[in-house]
Amino acid sequence: MAQASAGERGIAFSEPGDGATLGAFLERLLGLDKTAAVRVVGVGPVMAAYCAPPLHGSASRGVTVLALKTMALGPGAQPFDRTVAAGRLLDAIAPDGAAFVLPDPLLGGPSWAGLLPPRTGWRPLGELPVRELAQAVAQGNADFRFAALGRDRAGLDALAEEIWTRELPHGVRWRAAHAAAVMGFLGPRAEEAGPDATARVTAHTRWLRLDAPFGTVLERTNPDGGAGLS
């Protein structure tokens, strides 16, 4: 994995607000997993921050679910690619939100960080209303709470798997919609969003991509041996 060539002077964002955007993304992630890792990749004027939210029932079934947030970088940004601790990256954002310094890389980082989705070649499948995604997430959570009563561990696992793998239009599974919701990608009060608020669905070989209004979720099945960055 390539190491960052940017110096310790820091990497500038195009807009100071992008620092706050990255900070909010990291705070959401750390609220789910205090030991989370993030792979940050800078190519030209764009920085991409990838993470794997801790979703029950995903990785154990041969599925990788990633959350992606992109920010614009200032002019002259040098390429970088590093997997770091999310908490360290949050602390490395300047108080004014104008720049950040790459923390030291994690040693022995998570397996998902070695296999990222391609950047190009995505095939459009359609769009989904944000309100429909939010309602599906709420329904799945309610169904689990209602049906979980009186089940043993095996029964709970089977129920969770049934809900996580529910399929929405265009092949989107419930777990991807749930990841978008818990990472804040559907926006505030998404269940009340108007009909014009939509998420775009695209596909690439084994990857499915859900571009929501405030971030992206990527799901890959059978992650052993396949496409990486391209």
Residue frames as qw, qx, qy, qz and C-alpha x, y, z in Angstrom:
[[0.000, 0.889, 0.457, 0.000, 0.00, 0.00, 0.00],
 [0.424, 0.540, -0.037, 0.725, 1.50, 3.36, -1.00],
 [0.401, -0.534, -0.413, 0.619, 2.58, 5.75, 1.72],
 [0.132, 0.956, 0.253, -0.070, 1.71, 9.44, 1.72],
 [0.620, 0.250, 0.034, 0.743, 4.16, 11.75, 0.07],
 [0.126, -0.872, -0.134, -0.454, 2.63, 14.83, 1.70],
 [0.367, 0.314, -0.546, 0.685, 4.82, 16.47, 4.29],
 [0.341, -0.447, -0.705, 0.433, 4.07, 17.09, 7.92],
 [0.028, -0.002, 0.012, -1.000, 3.05, 20.66, 7.06],
 [0.422, 0.378, 0.621, -0.541, -0.46, 19.31, 6.62],
 [0.157, 0.271, 0.772, 0.553, -2.87, 18.71, 3.77],
 [0.204, 0.206, 0.166, -0.943, -5.23, 21.59, 3.03],
 [0.351, 0.532, 0.767, -0.075, -8.92, 21.24, 2.28],
 [0.199, 0.442, 0.448, 0.751, -10.46, 23.22, -0.55],
 [0.337, -0.656, -0.141, -0.660, -12.95, 24.72, 1.91],
 [0.077, -0.349, 0.707, -0.611, -12.65, 24.95, 5.73],
 [0.752, -0.095, 0.184, -0.626, -16.08, 23.37, 6.01],
 [0.817, 0.229, -0.514, -0.126, -14.66, 20.14, 4.59],
 [0.222, 0.309, -0.778, 0.500, -12.66, 19.69, 7.78],
 [0.491, -0.086, 0.479, -0.722, -15.88, 19.79, 9.78],
 [0.840, 0.187, -0.226, -0.456, -17.44, 17.33, 7.33],
 [0.621, 0.284, -0.713, 0.159, -14.59, 14.87, 7.82],
 [0.054, -0.252, 0.700, -0.666, -14.75, 15.37, 11.58],
 [0.691, -0.021, 0.225, -0.687, -18.48, 14.60, 11.70],
 [0.832, 0.241, -0.452, -0.216, -17.92, 11.44, 9.61],
 [0.439, 0.289, -0.758, 0.387, -15.20, 10.26, 12.00],
 [0.304, -0.197, 0.558, -0.747, -17.26, 11.05, 15.10],
 [0.834, 0.050, -0.068, -0.546, -20.13, 8.96, 13.73],
 [0.770, 0.263, -0.581, 0.034, -17.77, 6.08, 13.09],
 [0.222, 0.293, -0.725, 0.582, -16.11, 6.33, 16.51],
 [0.565, -0.184, 0.312, -0.741, -19.54, 6.35, 18.13],
 [0.931, 0.089, -0.172, -0.309, -20.00, 2.87, 16.65],
 [0.939, -0.007, -0.131, 0.318, -16.43, 1.60, 17.12],
 [0.287, -0.933, 0.175, 0.130, -13.85, 3.44, 19.23],
 [0.567, -0.423, 0.579, 0.406, -11.02, 1.41, 17.65],
 [0.710, 0.632, 0.308, -0.042, -12.12, 1.96, 14.03],
 [0.474, -0.258, 0.443, 0.716, -9.64, 2.33, 11.20],
 [0.463, 0.811, 0.157, -0.321, -9.93, 4.58, 8.15],
 [0.638, 0.040, 0.435, 0.634, -8.12, 4.30, 4.84],
 [0.168, 0.870, 0.087, -0.455, -7.58, 7.76, 3.37],
 [0.636, 0.190, 0.496, 0.559, -6.65, 8.11, -0.29],
 [0.109, 0.807, 0.020, -0.579, -5.78, 11.40, -1.97],
 [0.559, 0.225, 0.588, 0.540, -5.79, 11.52, -5.78],
 [0.165, 0.493, 0.330, 0.788, -5.56, 14.94, -7.42],
 [0.178, -0.369, 0.148, -0.900, -8.07, 17.35, -5.87],
 [0.769, -0.343, -0.219, -0.493, -10.13, 14.68, -4.09],
 [0.045, -0.332, 0.858, -0.390, -9.67, 12.83, -0.80],
 [0.755, -0.213, -0.456, -0.419, -11.64, 9.64, -0.12],
 [0.231, -0.378, 0.743, -0.501, -12.05, 8.28, 3.42],
 [0.711, -0.071, -0.619, -0.326, -13.13, 4.62, 3.62],
 [0.275, -0.321, 0.745, -0.516, -14.24, 2.73, 6.72],
 [0.458, -0.163, -0.842, -0.233, -16.10, -0.46, 7.62],
 [0.502, -0.415, 0.225, -0.724, -18.92, 0.27, 10.08],
 [0.063, -0.146, 0.959, -0.233, -19.32, -2.60, 12.59],
 [0.682, 0.015, -0.146, -0.716, -22.48, -4.17, 11.18],
 [0.546, -0.145, 0.793, -0.228, -23.60, -7.45, 12.71],
 [0.744, 0.348, 0.554, -0.137, -24.19, -10.20, 10.20],
 [0.519, 0.807, -0.165, -0.227, -22.14, -8.78, 7.32],
 [0.164, 0.680, -0.712, -0.054, -18.47, -9.81, 7.36],
 [0.495, -0.210, 0.819, -0.199, -19.30, -13.17, 8.92],
 [0.741, 0.422, 0.493, -0.174, -21.33, -14.04, 5.83],
 [0.606, 0.099, 0.487, 0.621, -18.65, -13.22, 3.28],
 [0.191, 0.859, 0.359, 0.312, -19.82, -9.63, 2.77],
 [0.422, -0.161, -0.148, 0.880, -17.87, -6.41, 3.02],
 [0.021, 0.891, 0.423, 0.162, -19.80, -3.19, 3.69],
 [0.475, -0.072, -0.079, 0.874, -17.83, 0.05, 3.43],
 [0.040, 0.925, 0.327, -0.187, -18.79, 3.66, 4.06],
 [0.562, 0.183, 0.204, 0.780, -17.14, 6.35, 1.94],
 [0.023, -0.929, -0.230, 0.289, -16.90, 10.10, 2.40],
 [0.625, 0.338, 0.186, 0.679, -15.17, 12.38, -0.10],
 [0.178, -0.876, -0.121, 0.432, -13.75, 15.87, 0.41],
 [0.567, 0.769, 0.002, 0.297, -12.12, 18.38, -1.96],
 [0.697, -0.392, -0.009, 0.601, -8.45, 19.19, -1.39],
 [0.023, 0.902, -0.071, -0.425, -6.66, 22.45, -1.97],
 [0.646, 0.728, -0.230, -0.021, -4.47, 23.17, -5.01],
 [0.287, 0.673, -0.653, 0.195, -1.19, 21.29, -5.25],
 [0.772, -0.378, 0.419, -0.294, -2.14, 18.40, -2.96],
 [0.192, 0.462, -0.853, -0.148, 0.26, 15.49, -3.36],
 [0.782, -0.104, -0.521, -0.326, -1.03, 11.89, -3.64],
 [0.191, -0.384, 0.772, -0.469, -1.34, 9.88, -0.44],
 [0.800, -0.133, -0.474, -0.344, -2.72, 6.52, 0.64],
 [0.139, 0.295, -0.778, 0.538, -2.64, 5.42, 4.26],
 [0.629, -0.485, -0.568, -0.214, -4.69, 3.38, 6.73],
 [0.103, 0.344, -0.486, 0.797, -4.87, 5.13, 10.10],
 [0.148, -0.411, -0.802, 0.406, -6.78, 5.05, 13.38],
 [0.026, -0.739, -0.496, -0.454, -9.99, 7.06, 13.09],
 [0.450, -0.834, -0.241, 0.210, -9.44, 8.71, 16.46],
 [0.546, -0.343, 0.207, 0.736, -5.94, 9.80, 15.48],
 [0.256, 0.375, 0.496, 0.740, -7.22, 11.29, 12.23],
 [0.212, -0.851, -0.445, -0.180, -9.96, 13.18, 14.06],
 [0.513, -0.737, -0.055, 0.436, -7.37, 14.68, 16.40],
 [0.535, -0.115, 0.361, 0.755, -5.18, 15.62, 13.40],
 [0.191, 0.739, 0.468, 0.446, -7.77, 18.00, 11.90],
 [0.245, 0.172, -0.197, 0.933, -6.77, 21.62, 12.52],
 [0.028, 0.457, 0.633, -0.624, -9.04, 23.59, 14.91],
 [0.296, 0.474, -0.054, -0.827, -10.13, 25.86, 12.05],
 [0.764, 0.339, 0.528, -0.151, -10.93, 22.86, 9.85],
 [0.401, 0.806, -0.263, -0.348, -8.67, 24.10, 7.07],
 [0.490, 0.529, -0.692, -0.014, -6.18, 21.23, 6.99],
 [0.900, -0.383, 0.162, -0.134, -5.10, 17.96, 8.58],
 [0.048, 0.642, -0.765, -0.036, -1.88, 16.03, 9.14],
 [0.843, 0.056, -0.493, -0.210, -1.76, 12.34, 8.25],
 [0.672, -0.583, 0.413, -0.193, -1.25, 10.25, 11.39],
 [0.102, -0.438, 0.883, 0.134, 1.21, 7.37, 11.46],
 [0.661, 0.059, -0.576, -0.478, -0.07, 4.31, 9.59],
 [0.825, -0.321, 0.308, -0.349, -1.64, 1.43, 11.48],
 [0.050, 0.418, -0.902, -0.095, 0.51, -1.66, 11.71],
 [0.012, 0.152, 0.988, 0.018, -1.38, -4.76, 10.61],
 [0.380, 0.101, 0.057, -0.918, -4.49, -2.86, 9.56],
 [0.689, 0.205, 0.549, -0.426, -7.90, -4.46, 8.95],
 [0.493, 0.076, 0.778, 0.382, -8.31, -6.88, 6.05],
 [0.391, 0.779, 0.489, -0.040, -10.98, -4.78, 4.32],
 [0.030, -0.888, 0.159, 0.431, -8.46, -1.95, 3.81],
 [0.363, -0.347, 0.707, 0.497, -6.48, -4.05, 1.36],
 [0.206, 0.311, 0.818, 0.438, -9.34, -4.32, -1.12],
 [0.190, 0.482, 0.240, -0.821, -11.14, -1.14, -2.14],
 [0.600, 0.603, 0.521, -0.071, -13.77, -0.75, -4.87],
 [0.501, 0.249, 0.372, 0.741, -12.81, 0.57, -8.31],
 [0.018, -0.475, -0.151, 0.867, -13.07, 4.29, -8.97],
 [0.377, 0.362, -0.342, -0.781, -14.45, 3.99, -12.52],
 [0.259, 0.061, -0.896, -0.356, -16.58, 1.69, -14.65],
 [0.256, 0.216, 0.762, -0.554, -19.78, 1.75, -12.58],
 [0.114, -0.279, -0.762, -0.573, -23.01, 0.73, -14.31],
 [0.346, -0.108, 0.245, -0.899, -26.19, 2.66, -13.35],
 [0.086, -0.248, -0.965, 0.006, -29.07, 0.61, -11.98],
 [0.230, -0.708, -0.536, -0.397, -31.53, 3.26, -10.86],
 [0.018, -0.390, 0.360, -0.847, -32.48, 5.49, -7.96],
 [0.421, -0.475, -0.763, 0.126, -34.26, 5.04, -4.64],
 [0.228, -0.810, -0.084, -0.534, -36.13, 7.70, -2.67],
 [0.174, 0.358, -0.661, 0.636, -34.32, 8.57, 0.56],
 [0.590, -0.246, 0.284, -0.715, -37.61, 8.38, 2.41],
 [0.928, 0.049, -0.265, -0.257, -38.10, 4.78, 1.20],
 [0.599, 0.305, -0.627, 0.393, -34.63, 3.81, 2.43],
 [0.113, -0.335, 0.546, -0.760, -35.23, 5.38, 5.84],
 [0.766, -0.146, 0.094, -0.619, -38.60, 3.69, 6.18],
 [0.879, 0.147, -0.452, -0.036, -37.10, 0.30, 5.26],
 [0.356, 0.322, -0.663, 0.575, -34.42, 0.73, 7.94],
 [0.394, -0.262, 0.407, -0.781, -37.00, 1.70, 10.56],
 [0.878, -0.029, -0.137, -0.458, -39.20, -1.26, 9.62],
 [0.753, 0.228, -0.590, 0.182, -36.29, -3.71, 9.85],
 [0.100, 0.307, -0.637, 0.700, -35.30, -2.43, 13.28],
 [0.609, -0.168, 0.248, -0.735, -38.89, -2.67, 14.48],
 [0.892, 0.085, -0.351, -0.272, -39.28, -6.18, 13.07],
 [0.546, 0.261, -0.698, 0.383, -36.17, -7.34, 14.90],
 [0.165, -0.255, 0.563, -0.769, -37.28, -5.92, 18.24],
 [0.752, -0.067, 0.065, -0.652, -40.74, -7.48, 17.88],
 [0.915, 0.147, -0.338, -0.165, -39.62, -10.92, 16.70],
 [0.354, 0.478, -0.700, 0.396, -36.58, -11.22, 18.99],
 [0.545, -0.413, 0.419, -0.597, -38.65, -11.89, 22.11],
 [0.884, -0.148, 0.360, -0.260, -38.17, -15.41, 23.42],
 [0.835, 0.488, -0.250, 0.049, -35.55, -16.49, 20.86],
 [0.794, -0.453, 0.189, 0.360, -32.29, -18.17, 21.80],
 [0.215, -0.653, 0.409, 0.600, -28.93, -17.12, 20.32],
 [0.324, 0.060, 0.802, 0.498, -29.32, -19.28, 17.23],
 [0.200, 0.726, 0.656, 0.049, -32.80, -17.89, 16.67],
 [0.061, -0.892, -0.041, 0.446, -31.58, -14.32, 17.05],
 [0.285, -0.415, 0.598, 0.624, -28.77, -14.91, 14.58],
 [0.292, 0.341, 0.813, 0.371, -31.20, -16.37, 12.04],
 [0.096, 0.868, 0.463, -0.150, -33.59, -13.44, 12.51],
 [0.170, -0.780, 0.205, 0.567, -30.78, -10.90, 12.13],
 [0.312, -0.163, 0.721, 0.596, -29.55, -12.58, 8.95],
 [0.263, 0.598, 0.736, 0.178, -33.06, -12.56, 7.48],
 [0.028, 0.936, 0.237, -0.260, -33.36, -8.81, 8.09],
 [0.292, -0.644, 0.396, 0.586, -29.81, -7.90, 7.01],
 [0.281, -0.060, 0.778, 0.559, -30.27, -9.67, 3.67],
 [0.385, 0.696, 0.548, -0.260, -33.69, -8.25, 2.79],
 [0.402, 0.101, 0.467, 0.781, -33.54, -6.94, -0.74],
 [0.205, 0.709, 0.230, -0.634, -34.79, -3.52, -1.75],
 [0.676, 0.719, 0.151, -0.060, -35.19, -2.35, -5.37],
 [0.449, 0.808, -0.374, 0.074, -32.15, -2.45, -7.68],
 [0.830, 0.112, -0.476, 0.268, -30.49, -5.17, -5.58],
 [0.025, -0.573, 0.458, -0.679, -29.81, -2.96, -2.55],
 [0.595, -0.291, -0.735, 0.142, -29.85, -5.04, 0.63],
 [0.445, -0.844, -0.262, -0.143, -31.15, -3.81, 3.97],
 [0.718, -0.443, -0.062, 0.533, -27.66, -3.79, 5.48],
 [0.416, 0.241, 0.196, 0.854, -26.51, -1.16, 2.97],
 [0.202, -0.733, -0.307, -0.573, -29.50, 1.06, 3.75],
 [0.680, -0.688, -0.222, 0.121, -28.85, 0.57, 7.47],
 [0.662, -0.157, 0.017, 0.732, -25.20, 1.55, 7.06],
 [0.172, 0.490, 0.247, 0.818, -26.24, 4.70, 5.19],
 [0.430, -0.776, -0.306, -0.347, -28.64, 5.57, 8.00],
 [0.730, -0.599, -0.148, 0.295, -26.27, 5.00, 10.94],
 [0.583, -0.057, 0.113, 0.802, -23.49, 6.97, 9.21],
 [0.047, 0.686, 0.232, -0.688, -25.81, 9.93, 8.65],
 [0.208, -0.083, 0.622, 0.751, -25.71, 9.65, 4.86],
 [0.041, 0.589, 0.757, 0.280, -29.49, 9.87, 4.48],
 [0.005, 0.433, -0.005, 0.901, -29.55, 13.23, 6.25],
 [0.140, 0.066, 0.645, -0.749, -31.56, 14.52, 9.21],
 [0.554, 0.338, 0.454, -0.610, -35.19, 13.42, 9.39],
 [0.047, 0.225, -0.793, -0.564, -34.69, 11.27, 6.31],
 [0.153, 0.365, 0.917, -0.046, -38.02, 9.52, 6.89],
 [0.216, 0.783, 0.405, -0.420, -39.68, 12.87, 6.10],
 [0.217, -0.336, 0.478, 0.782, -37.61, 13.64, 3.00],
 [0.563, 0.538, 0.060, -0.624, -39.46, 14.80, -0.07],
 [0.894, 0.323, 0.310, -0.004, -39.80, 12.81, -3.29],
 [0.497, 0.827, -0.244, 0.099, -36.88, 14.65, -4.88],
 [0.288, -0.693, 0.651, -0.114, -34.36, 13.33, -2.33],
 [0.967, 0.192, -0.104, -0.130, -32.93, 10.20, -3.91],
 [0.496, -0.566, 0.626, 0.203, -29.95, 7.84, -3.69],
 [0.626, 0.562, -0.428, -0.329, -28.28, 6.55, -6.84],
 [0.841, -0.218, 0.495, -0.013, -27.54, 2.83, -7.24],
 [0.526, 0.666, -0.490, -0.201, -24.70, 1.55, -9.46],
 [0.944, -0.195, 0.268, 0.016, -22.87, -1.77, -9.86],
 [0.335, 0.729, -0.592, -0.073, -19.40, -3.03, -10.78],
 [0.484, 0.190, -0.852, 0.063, -18.69, -6.79, -10.93],
 [0.493, -0.360, -0.767, 0.197, -19.27, -7.93, -7.32],
 [0.148, -0.184, -0.366, 0.900, -19.71, -4.41, -5.92],
 [0.047, -0.759, -0.579, -0.294, -22.97, -2.52, -5.39],
 [0.276, 0.007, -0.197, 0.941, -22.78, 1.21, -4.68],
 [0.131, -0.805, -0.578, -0.037, -25.40, 3.39, -2.96],
 [0.287, 0.183, -0.062, 0.938, -24.70, 7.12, -3.37],
 [0.211, -0.756, -0.599, 0.159, -26.89, 8.83, -0.78],
 [0.104, 0.948, 0.123, 0.276, -27.17, 12.62, -0.35],
 [0.274, -0.893, 0.324, -0.148, -24.42, 12.81, 2.32],
 [0.293, -0.544, 0.784, 0.056, -22.15, 9.86, 1.61],
 [0.688, 0.311, -0.551, -0.356, -21.69, 6.50, -0.09],
 [0.717, -0.289, 0.602, -0.199, -22.11, 2.89, 1.00],
 [0.516, 0.457, -0.661, -0.297, -20.44, 0.06, -0.93],
 [0.816, -0.201, 0.470, -0.268, -21.25, -3.62, -0.56],
 [0.429, 0.501, -0.712, -0.239, -19.18, -6.49, -1.90],
 [0.931, -0.165, 0.215, -0.245, -20.01, -10.16, -1.75],
 [0.956, 0.095, 0.078, 0.267, -17.44, -12.95, -1.93],
 [0.009, -0.970, 0.230, 0.073, -14.49, -10.64, -1.09],
 [0.706, -0.373, 0.509, 0.321, -11.80, -13.28, -1.65],
 [0.445, -0.075, 0.616, 0.645, -9.79, -12.30, -4.68],
 [0.320, 0.770, 0.539, 0.117, -11.20, -9.60, -6.87],
 [0.341, 0.721, 0.107, 0.593, -10.97, -6.05, -8.05],
 [0.439, -0.509, -0.283, 0.685, -9.13, -3.43, -6.09],
 [0.081, 0.781, 0.013, -0.620, -8.47, 0.16, -7.03],
 [0.578, 0.272, 0.576, 0.510, -8.57, 0.74, -10.76]]
